[in-house]
Amino acid sequence: MSQLFKTANPYESQWGYSRAVRKGPFIFVSGTTAVDTSTGFIPPNLSAYEQAQLIFKEIIRAVEGLGGRKEDITRVRMFVEKDEEFEQVGKALKESLGEVGPAATGIVVL
């Protein structure tokens, strides 16, 4: 049986998915954005760094909510709109998970 981790993100209930799912020893985390749960939108004044800080915090919260630890995070994928945003996102990754050293992929979405 799976354990589900739900948040106040309005899209989870609207589209029928969970922030994270634990199946046996594995925890799978959905793609995570810095959505303001009261509006359903990403606040336009947040930098890529600020968004990434919120995102990594939410991912860690979901993993811990299903009995894992941030040290259990083995892989992250980061999507940005501009190459120059990777510097900010990378800084947030290092601050949030740097000592964990997960495998990481960065993708520019044009």
N, C-alpha and C positions, 0 to 999 in steps of 0.2 A: 504494500500500500504506500502511496505517496503522501508526503507532508507538504502543505502549501504555505507560502508566506505571502500575505496580501498587504497592500498599502492603501493609502487614500487616493492614489493616482486614479483619476476618473476613468481612464481608458481600460484599466484592469477589469472593472465590472462591466463597462460598456462592451468590451470585445471578448470577455470571458477568458482572461489569462491571469497568471499569478506573477508576482515580482520574482519569486524563486520557488523551486520545487526540489524537495529532497526525495530521492529514490534510492533506497539502500544506503550505501556509504557516499553516494554522490549528490552534490548540490549543483543545480543548474540555475543561473541567474539570467533573467530576461535582459534584453537591451535596455539600458537605463539612461534617462535624460534628466535634466534639471527642471522638470515640469513643476510649476507651482500648482499644488493640488486644489487650491481654491479657485483657480481660473482655468486650469487645463492647458496653460501655455507656458513656454519658457520666458521668464522675464527678459525684456529686450535690453536691459541695462547691465546684464551680467557678462563679464568677460569669459573667454574660454577657460581661463584658470579658475574662476569662481564657479563656473558650471561643473568643471571636472572635480573640484573639491566636494561639491554637493553630491555628485554622482558616485564617487568612490566611497563617501560616507554612507550613502544609501545601500551600495553593494555590500559593504562590510556589515551593515545593520541586518540585511537580509540573510547573509551567511550565518551570522551569529544567532539570528532568530530561529534558524533551523538546526541549531546545535553545533555549527561549525565554528572555526576561528579564522581570523583574517590570514593567518599563516597557511591555511588550507587552500587559499586562492592560488590556482596554478596557471591561469591564462586570462588575459584581458585583450579586448579588441576596442580600439579607439577610432572614432570617425570624426573628422573635422571638415570644414568647408574650404579652408585655406591652409597651405603649407605652413605659414608663419604661426598658426595656432598650435602646432605641435610643441613648440617651446613651452607654452603655457600649460598645455595638457600634460606634457612630460614632467614638468615641475610638480604638478599636483599628484601625478602617479608616484613619483619618488617620495614625496612627503607622506602619502597615504600607505604605500605598499613597498617602498624601496627596500626595506630590510627583508621583505618576503621574496622579492626577485621573481615575480611571475613571468612566464613567457608572454610577450606583448606584440601586438600587431597594430600598426597605425595606417589608416586608410583615408585618403583625401576624396571626398565625395563632391564632384563638380556639379 
